[in-house]
Every structure is written in structure tokens, then in C-alpha cells.
């Protein structure tokens, strides 16, 4: 295992390669093998958690198959407790933009239980504000390079994020860490994996909350 950074400046530059075909070639040849290397370390770690007793965690690497003209601005892998897909479930995303890596706990547009999760989060805003580290970030759209550091959000800001999740059908919510290009290129594979494992420990209670909301909604639907 080399002591150089696992992700290089060339990897970040590849996310600005002109043209769909050329960028997808760069993603497949440069980025996705590194996603697989990271996943080989993380999947066994995920599967040590109690949550994995119901179902193991599976890797899904974004294929961007629906794109026909415009190349993706970012690309990612997802880890979810469904072998068939990840979009309908709470999941973890690790990926790259031209200027940073990201590691999110994500519920995105296709997740069906956002109302219940939004309500639950609104009931625990003070606890969430205290338990999330200041260096963490929040985002409301996994397709946009827009995020806000937790340290810059007050209780009203969190209320707005969670209220939107409850009320807006297409709302998304992501919480996790941003790793700048400079920081990423200084981390070898071991360093990066260790860093991500530490973030998983912090995010797992929030993940379990999202999963509990999903189970509650399934149970309520069955009882109708």
C-alpha cells in the first residue's frame, strides 16, 4: 500500500474532462477502481453493526446510465442494506466532485418515508445539534455541490432542513463530511479508510433512526 494519496489531482481533474464519453471513461478507469478498494475495507466494517443483522450492507457504484449528453459533475458509490438498489433506502455515499471528496448519510428523492423521518428529526433538534461534530456538513441535494457546515447552522436552520424533508415531496437530506482536494491527496488508502470509519461511527445512530422510521411506516401500512 503506497504512502501517496489514494486520490490524486488527476482524479479530481478527471471530473472536468470534456464530453460524456471521455468523462465516463475517466470515471470507470480512474475513479471506480478506487471506490471498489475503499468498499473492500468498509463493507466488512459496516457489517459488524447491529443494523446488519437484518440484512448485510451491499455496494452500489453509480453508473450514470441515463445520461446521454451531459457528463456527470460528480460520481459516487453507495452502501445500502438492499442488494437491488439504494435510492429508496437510507444509505451512505462516498464520492468525488472536482474540488473535494464527500461521505454522506443520505436520504434522497426516492426514499418514501421522508415525512416520518422529518417529523422524528424535528422532535430531536437540540440533541442533533449537540451530537453532530462542528466539522460535519449538511446538504439538501446530492446532485448539487452545495453544503453548509454544521457549525454554521443554528436550531432554526436545522428546523428548516427537517421541516422541508417532511413537507416537500422531492426533498433530500444528507449529513456527513467534506474532504478537500488538498486533504484527500495527502491521505493514503489506510488513512482515508480510517477516517471514513470514524465518520461511520458518528453517523450510525442517525442511520438507525432513519431505518427505524422506515420500519414504522412499513408496519403502519400493513396494519391498515
N, C-alpha and C positions, 0 to 999 in steps of 0.2 A: 504494500500500500504506500503510495507516494506521499511525501510531505508537502507537495504542492497542492494548491486549492483544487478540489474536485471540479468545481465550476470555474471556467476561465473567462477572460474578457472576450475571447472569440465566441463563447457560448452566448453571452449577452448580446454581442453584436449580431449573432445569427438571427436574433429575434427582430431584426430590422432588414433582413435580406429581402430585396425587392421580388415581388411575384409570388403567387400561391405555390406553384410547383417547386420553385427554388427554396422557399422558406420551409415548406413541408419536408423537403429532402434534408435540410439542415436540422430540423427538429428530430426527424427519425434517426439520422446518423449520429448527431452530436448529443442531443438532449435526452431522448428517451432511454438510451442505454444507462445514463446516469440516474434517471428515475428508477429504473429496474434495480440498480445497485443499491440505492437508498431503500427501496421497498424490501429488498432481501434482508436488510437489517431490521426494518421497522415492523414488518408483519409478525415475526415471532414475538416481538415486544408487545404489540397490540394484543396478541392472543394470550398473554399472561393475565390480562384483566378479567374481572368477574363478568363484564359485559359479554365476553367471548364465549361464555358457557352456553348461551342461547344459540349463537351462530358465530363461526370464526370470521375474521376480517379478510377481505379479498382486495386485490389490487385491480384498479381500472386506470388505464392510460388513455388520456383524451386523444381521439383520432381526428377530430375536426372534419368528419366525413361529409357533413352537409355543405361545407364551403366549396364554392365553385369558381369564385372570382377573387375575393379579398382574403389575403393571408391572415392568420390569427395573430393578434397583438401579444398574446400570452399563451402559454401552454402549461399543462399540469398533469399530475397523476392524482387519483383519488383512492382513498382507502375506506371501504364501507362493509357493513355486515350483510351484504347481498351479493351473491355471485353473478346475478343477472344485470346489475347496474347500480348506480349510486345516486342518481339525480333525485329520486323520490325519497331519499333517506338522509338523516343526519350523517355527515361524512367528513373526513379530513382531506384537505387538498394541499399538496406541495407543488409549487410551480415557479415559473420564471416570467418576468417582464424584462424589457431591455435594460432597466436600471436596478432591479432587485429580485431576490427570491421571496416567496411568501409561503407561510404554513398556516392554513386556516382550519378551524372547525366551521363547517358551512351547512346552512340550510338554504337551498336555492329555490327558484321559482316553482319547480315541480313538486317540492315537498308538500304533502297535503294537510299537514297538521299544524300549520303556522298560527292559526287562531289560538289553539290551546297553548302552544309554546309561548306566544306573545303574552297571553294572559298570565302564564306562570312566571315569566321573567319580570313582568310589571309588578308582581307581588313580592319580588325579591331584589329590587333595585339597590337598596342600601348594602345588602350582602354582596351583590355582584360588584358594586363599586369598590368595596373593600378587598375582595378576593382576587380580582384581576390585577396583575402587575402593571405599573405605570407604563412600561415599555411596550405593552401589548397594543394592538390596533383593532379598530372595528371598521367594517365596510358594509355597504348596503347593496353591492352589485359586484358579482365575481367577474363580470366582463369589463369592468372599468378600473383603471389604475387610480382609484380614489380611496383613501382611507384616512382615519383620524386616530391619533394616539389616545390610549385610554386616559393618560394623564391630562389631556386637554378636554375631556368630557366631564360635565357635572351631572348631577342626578336628573336634571331636566332633559339634558341631551340624551341620556340613556332611556328615559321615559319615551322620548320621541321615537327613538330607534325601535323600541319594543312595541310601542303603540302602532307604528307603521306596519310591523310584522303581523300584528293582529288584524289590522283593518284593510290593508292593501293586498289584493289577490296576487299580484306579481312581486311582492316584496321578497327580499332576501336578507339574510343576516350572516355575517362572517366575523369571527373573532380569532385572533392569533398573532403571529409575529411577522415582521418585515425584516429581511436580511439584506442590507445594502450590497451593491455590487462590490464595493471595496472590502466589506466584511466577508462576503461569500468567497471571493477569490483568495482569501487568506486562510480559509478553513479546508483542511484535508478531509477525506471521507470520514475518518474516525471522529474528528472534531464536529463535523456537521451532523452526523448521526447522534452523537452525544447531546448536542444542542437541541435537536428535534425531540429526543426522548424526554428531556426536561420539560419541554413545552407540552408534550402529551400528558404528562403527569398533572400539569396545571389545568389543561383543558378537559380532562376526562370527567370531572364532576358536571361540567356544563353539557358535555356529550350525553351523559347518563340522564340528565334532566330532559334533554330533547327526546331521547329514546323512551323515557317514561311517558311523555306526552303522547308519543306515537302509539304506545301500547294502550293508554287510556282511551284514545279515540277509537282504536280497533275494538276494544271491549264494549264501548258505548254503542257502536254501530251494530255489533252482534246482538245486543240486548234489546234493540228496537223491534 
